């Protein structure tokens, strides 16, 4: 039985992940809910306006206590700690995740793609690795799991440009923006140079597709009964990327997200294919 607090955090946080996850077998579904509720809670603290810095550090302290064997009384932390121990998560994965979340408190931009890759590892690749452990996938699947986490996160960066700018963040290499003649990625900048803005976003979408294709090459490691929700989430991110590719300026007009109907019908289609 999934705890109501954990259920509500997941449902409120991501339609794509939530409705895709419903197609996992019950035991796996519960584990994914525990994972997502923890990472979402940390992310929500640093994305709040104003940022809930004290709450974030209190969460990291509770995690440290839980990892040391204490029962914290926080169902989100305790469920995650139990999951991490049972599934053999590398402790360094959680450390890297919390470090990337912490950087959102102090870091607003990244000069190079190498700089950004450090953030991506902690914010998304380790989540892919945790998912691989939840699904008991072989180590050969780990590079693909990292690529899938990174690819999905990158689409989120592209989709959420306006939202992130409001938080004082730019998750794209500044040197690449400069190469495309962009001082920033604001709506005003996009309006001044729509061609440059569109070319820049399409360049970033090509990077996403490279990572996505590398991830999907590893889907062969995923048992068929688990592949449906993974494929569904992957398909929804491809749909988001295609929508933005057709009209890059859309990121300043609305948040591009698939409907619940699209997600569920996609899962049904993948079930039939399986």
HELIX and SHEET records of a PDB file:
HELIX    1   1 UNK A    4  UNK A   13  1                                  10    
HELIX    2   2 UNK A   15  UNK A   21  1                                   7    
HELIX    3   3 UNK A   26  UNK A   47  1                                  22    
HELIX    4   4 UNK A   53  UNK A   67  1                                  15    
HELIX    5   5 UNK A   75  UNK A   87  1                                  13    
HELIX    6   6 UNK A   91  UNK A  106  1                                  16    
HELIX    7   7 UNK A  113  UNK A  120  1                                   8    
HELIX    8   8 UNK A  121  UNK A  125  3                                   5    
HELIX    9   9 UNK A  126  UNK A  134  1                                   9    
HELIX   10  10 UNK A  139  UNK A  141  5                                   3    
HELIX   11  11 UNK A  142  UNK A  159  1                                  18    
HELIX   12  12 UNK A  161  UNK A  166  1                                   6    
HELIX   13  13 UNK A  174  UNK A  179  1                                   6    
HELIX   14  14 UNK A  187  UNK A  192  1                                   6    
HELIX   15  15 UNK A  194  UNK A  216  1                                  23    
HELIX   16  16 UNK A  219  UNK A  221  5                                   3    
HELIX   17  17 UNK A  224  UNK A  246  1                                  23    
HELIX   18  18 UNK A  248  UNK A  252  5                                   5    
HELIX   19  19 UNK A  260  UNK A  273  1                                  14    
END                                                                             
